[in-house]
Amino acid sequence: MAEPPHPAERCSCRNTNCLERPLRRLFRGLGGAVAAWPWPFVLLPLLLSGGLGAGFVFLRQRQANDIEEQFTPTWGPAKADRDFVQRFFPTNDSERFSAARLPTEGTYAAFIAVATGNGSVLAPAARRDVLRLDAVMRDRGYEEFCAVSSGTCAIPNPLQYDEAALQNLTFPFSGGLFLGTVLGGVQTDPDGRVLSARALRLVYYLREDGPAAAESRSWLESLLKEMPTQLEALGITAIQVTYFTSLSRQQEFEGNTKSVIPLFSITYFLTITFSVVSCLRLSCIRNNVWLACCGVVSAGLAVLSSFGLLLFCGVPFVVTVASAPFLILGVGVDDMFIMIACWEQSSRKEGKSSVKSRLAETYAEAALSVTITTLTDVLAFFIGTWTSFPSVRSFCLYTGTAFVFCYIYTMTFFGAIIVLNHKREQGNRHWLTCMPVGDKDRAEASCLYTACCIGKCSGESPQPESEHPMSIFFKKYYGPFFTNKWIKLLVVLLYGAYLGGSVYGCTQIREGIDLRNLASDDSHVIPYYDDSDKYFSVYGPRVMVVITESVDYWNETVRLGIENCMQNLEDISYVDQNLSESWLRVYTRLANGGLINISSQTLFINNLPILFQMVPGFEWDINKTQDKIEASRFFIQTVNVTSAVDEKNLLSQLRETAKQCSVPLMVYHPAFIYYDQYLVIVQNTIQNIIVAAGAMLVVSLLLVPNPLCCLWVTFAVASVIVGVAGFMTFWNVNLDSISMINLVICIGFSVDFSAHISYAFVTSGESSANKRAIEALSLLGYPVLQGAVSTIIGVVVLAAAKTYIFRTFFKIMFLVILFGVLHGLVFIPVFLTFFGNFGRSPQDTKPKAPELQLSNVKVCARQSYM
C-alpha cells in the first residue's frame, strides 16, 4: 500500500498545491516525449507557422484604421443621435449647404493664415497674401467640387472678398455675420470695433452627397500631396499658413504603422544580441548561441502564427496591434531564459544524466513557472476584449493569442532545440560548424585557436559551474543592505512617498484621446491644431438642440416649456446665450407682433412659409408633414471648451439638462462622437483591471501553493497599477483607449515580479525573516532583473517612434517594469521581513522533496549564463 502523503503535500488553507503536483507530472511526461522525438516538435511548429503565416495575404483587407470606428465607444449615444439627425434633417450640399447644420464634420480643406511678426491679418499685405492663397485653391478647381448654397460656392471666409465689411468691423458679430470661428487673436476698442486680428481661417467645403463624394476625396488627396510645394512656390511673406483637411487625420493615422516597421529590425537585433551575450560560453562546444537565436525565432514564429490565424479568421488589424510584437519578443526571450537555466541546473541533480530525464525535470520545474505567468498574461488580455473600444479589443485579441502560441512553441519547438543542442554537445561538435572538435595538442595551438576551436570543455567532462556573480552580489551585499533596520525604515518612507505621489497623480488623470496625437510629430496636422488652439479656442462647437418627437408647438404651454428648456441650456457656463439660434423664438416674435397667427395647428403649419421667406435657413431645421412637425432643431453656441475636462463637463451638463426637459430633447454635434469616450473610459478601465486582477488571484491560488504568497502578489499588483496610473499623468499620458491597453498589461507583468520573491520567501527554510528575504533575493534577484531587462529591450526602440501611440506604449511599459522591479526587489522583500514567521509554509517542517521545491522556477536562472 502506498504511504499516505506527508502533511505538507496535502491541500489545505495554507498549502494549495492540489493542482501543482498533477501539472508537474503532466509536464514531466511532455518533456520526456520531446526528448524522445525532438524532430517532430521542431518541424511541426515550423510547418504550422508557415501555414498560418499565409494569413498575412489578407492583411491589407483586414486593416481597420478608421479613427471614429476604432477609438470611440461602439455604442456611443452620439452615433445614434447622428443617425437621427441624418434621417430627419437630410443635407443637400449641391443646393442648400450650411456648415453649422452638417451632421458630420463634412468634407473640406481648411487653412489658418497667421500674420507674421506682430502684424494683423487684416493689414493690406496680409490680405493680399490671403487672396493669393485663395487663388491657388480656385486654380486647382475648387469651384468644380465646392458645396453650393443659393447657387454659389460656400464662401471660405465671409471677410475674404468684402472690403466694405472690414470698415467698422465689430466682434464677434458684424453686420449679421458671426466671426468667432473665422477671425482669431482679435483686439477691439471699448466699443467692440476690431483694431487688429492675428489669424484668419478659410474653410473650403466640398460636396459629399452621392457620387460627388469620390471626386471630392480625390481632389483632397491631390491637394495634400502638392500643398507643401505650392505653399513654398507662393513665396508669401506677410502670413504663415497651416493647413488641414477632412482626410488629414485619417491619412496620418494610417501612416503610423509604416513609421514603426523599421524599428522591428532594430528590436530583433537588440534582442538577439542580448540573448546571445546572456547565453555565451567561452567554449566552442558548450556555447549556447544557437539556443539564444532559436529562442528569438520561437517568439517570431508565435507572432507569425497568431497574427496569421486571426487574419484568416477576419479579425480587424488596427494600428495599435503593431506594437504587440515588441512586447511578445521580450516575453518570449524571458521564457527562453527560464528553460535554459533549468536545463543547466538539471545536470547537477543526481540520477538525471540521460537527456530524457533531464528534459523531464526541466519541464517539471520551468513549465509550471511559464504556465503561471503566461496564463495570467493571457487572461488579462482576453478580459481586455470586454471593452467598448474596438482598437483595444483587437490589440488584446492579437496579443493574447500570440502569448498562447509563444507558450506552445516554447514548450515544443524550443524544448526540442535544447535536445538537439545537447546531442551536438555530446558529440563534441563545434557550436557553429557542427564539426567534431579533436583533442589537439594545446601546447602547440595558439591562444586564439584554443579559445575559439577547443575551449575549456574540449576533451573534458563538464564541471558544475560556480555561482553567478550577480547571485553572490544579491546574497552578500544587496540583501543584507536592505534588511538593515534603518534601511527598512527608509524603504517604508520611500514607499509612502511613492504611494502618495501615485494617488495624487491618479486624481490628476486627464481623460480622452487628443486627436492630434493620432498623427506623427512631423505631420502638417500638428501646427494646424496648435494655431487653432491658440487663436480659435474661445468659441467651441455649435450644438444642435433637437426636439425628437412631434409636439404641439401651437400650444402656448408647450412653447413655454421649450423656451424654458432652451434657457436652462443657455444657463450652462459653457454656453453663450447671446449666440443661440431658434426658429421658434423668431416665429413666436412674429406672432406676438401681430404679423401672423399661430394659435391653432392649421395656422401654425400653414404660416411657416412666411418664416422661411424671412430666414430661408430655418426651412432646414424643421421636418414637417402636411399636418404636423415630426422633429425640429435649434442651435446654441458653446464657449471656452479648451481642454478634455471642459469637453467632458460640457457633454454631461448638456445631456443632463436635456434629460430634465419637459419635451423629448437631444443635443448633438459631430465632435460628441469623440466626447463619448469620456463616459466609458474610466468605467471600462476599472472594470477590466478588477476582473483581470480577480482572475489573476484565482490562477495564483490554484497554481502557487501558498495563499499568503497570493495575497502579497495581489497587493503588489494593486500597488503597481496605482503607481503606473498616477505617474503616467506626470509623463503627459492621458487615460485613453491606448493607455487603457497598457494598464491591462500591468496585471500580468506585475505578477511576474512579485510572485517570484514572495513565494521564495514563504517557502524558505531559513530561521529568521531577514535571512529568508536574503535567500529569496539571492535566488531570484538576478532572474527578476534579467527578465525586466529583456522586456525593456523589446520595447525600448518605441521611445524613438514619432507617434504618440507607440511612445505611450513604451512609457507605460517602462513604468510597469520599473515599478514591478521596484516592488519585487525592494518593497516586497522589506515588507515581508516585518511579518517574521507569520504564514510560513508547512513545507518548511521537513526537507523539500523535488516536487515541492519552488514552483516558480526562475530560481533556475541563478545559474551562470556566461
PyMOL commands that set and color helices and strands:
alter all, ss='L'
color gray80, all
select helices_A, chain A and resi 7-9+20-36+38-62+67-71+77-88+99-101+124-139+142-145+164-166+212-234+248-254+256-279+289-312+319-346+355-383+390-426+447-454+469-482+485-507+515-518+525-535+556-570+583-592+601-606+608-614+616-621+644-659+672-675+677-703+707-730+737-762+769-800+804-833+842-845+850-852+857-862
alter helices_A, ss='H'
color red, helices_A
select strands_A, chain A and resi 107-115+148-149+152-153+173-174+177-178+183-188+194-206+239-245+539-547+575-581+622-624+629-639+665-668
alter strands_A, ss='S'
color yellow, strands_A
deselect
rebuild
show_as cartoon
